[in-house]
Amino acid sequence: MIGLEQYILVSSLLFAIGFFGILLRRNTLVMYMCLELMLNAANLGLIAFARYHGGMGGNLFVFFTITVAAAEVAVGLAIIVALFRKRQTVKVEELNALKN
C-alpha cells in the first residue's frame, strides 16, 4: 500500500518542478502551466493528509480550490489571449511595457 510519505514526495516533486518552471521560463503560457502544476501539487498534499487522518476537511478544501482554479483558468487565459492580440507575443520580457 502506498503511504503518506510517497504522496508527499510526489507532491513535493511536482511543486518543485512548477516552482523552477516559473523561475526559469519566460513564456507566459508555460509559466501559467507551472502555476497550475504547483496548485495541483498542493491539492495532492491536502488529499494525502486528509486520507491519512481520515477526515473530510482536506477533501472539501480541495473541492473549493479546484472550483476557484477553474475560474482562474478562464480569467488567466483570457488575459493571456488579450495580451497576445495586443503585443503579438507571449514572452514576459516583451510584455513588461504595459505602462504605456
N, C-alpha and C positions, 0 to 999 in steps of 0.2 A: 504494500500500500504506500502511496505517496504521502510523505509527511509535510508538516508545515515548513520545514527548512527548505525543501525543494521548491515549494511555491514562492517563498520569499526570495530564494536565489534567482528564479526565473523573473520575478517581478523586478528585482534589483538590476538584473542584466538588461531588461527591456527599458527601464528608466535611464540607465547609463547610456544605452545606445541613443535614446531620444535626446538626452542632455548633450552628448558630444555631437550629435547631428545638428542641434541648434547652434553650438559653438563653432562648428567647422564649416557648415554650409551657408551659402549666401543667396540661395534661391528661395523665394517666399513660399512656394508650394512645398518644397522639401522641408523647410522649417515648420510649416503648418502640420505636415505629416508627423514630424518629430514631436511636436506638442501633443498631438493626438496619441502617439505611442506612449508618451510619458503619462498621460491621463489614464490610458488603459492599463499601464503598469501599476498605477496607484489603485485602480479598481481591482486588479488581480490580488494585490496585497490585502485590500479590505475584505474581499471574498474569502481569502485564505484564513484570515484571522476570525472571521465570522464562523467559518466551518470548524475551526479549531476550538472556539469557545462554545459552539452550539447555539448561538443566538441568531436572531434575525436582524439585528441592528445594522450590521455591515451590509447585508443584502439590500436592505431598504435604502441605505445611504447610496449604494452603487446604483440602484434604480433611479434615484433622483439625479445622480451625477450623469448617467447616460442620457437622461431626458434633457438636461441642460446642455450636454455636449452636442446633441442633435441640433438644437437651436444655434449653438456656437458654430457648428459646421456650416449651416446655411448663411449666417451673417459673415463669417470669415471668408468663405468662398466668394460671396457677393462682393466683398471689399477687394479681394484679390483680382476678380474679373474687372471691376471698375478701374483699378489701378492699371491693369494691363491695357485696357481700352484707351486710357488717357496717355500713358507713357510708352506703350508698346514693348514693355519689358517686365520681367518678374524678378530681376536682380535687385538685391537690397541696396547695393551701392548707388544705383541709379534712381532709386525711389526715395532717397533721403532729402530730396529738394522739394518737399511738399509745402514749404513755407510760401512759395510763390503762388 
